[in-house]
Amino acid sequence: MTATKTRRLEARTDEQTEQLVADASALLHMSKTAFIEEAVRTAARKVVARADVTIMSADVFDSMMRAIDEPDHSPALADLARVPHLIGR
């Protein structure tokens, strides 16, 4: 079942973009509205999906993992680790 569409989006564009959308939607036998809606939905989903992902090269990832595996010299943190715990395990 298709949801009733009650919202409206408007955008200003140049003549070339309007013609490009018209040509592309005609080639796909879609209305301009359907073409734009599908393109916007696809782009928005991609942006939202990537929001929770960190993308980095393999070299950067390997460097990060080496840094995580090598402990830093931190006397202040070592001192805190020796403080008696208020909550026991």
C-alpha angles and dihedrals in degrees: 000000000000118000117240110256110230102153127087130207122190129190136180117224142166125265094255094054092047090052092046091053091047092050095046095046091049091052089054093043090239133129116254088246093054091045093050093043092052093046093048093046091050093049093045093050090051092051093047092046091052093048091082096042128083112211120202139151120266090250092055091046092051090049091050092050092050089050091051092050094050112074117226120232102250116162092179092055091047089053091051091051089058093054111108113259119244091207119047126216 
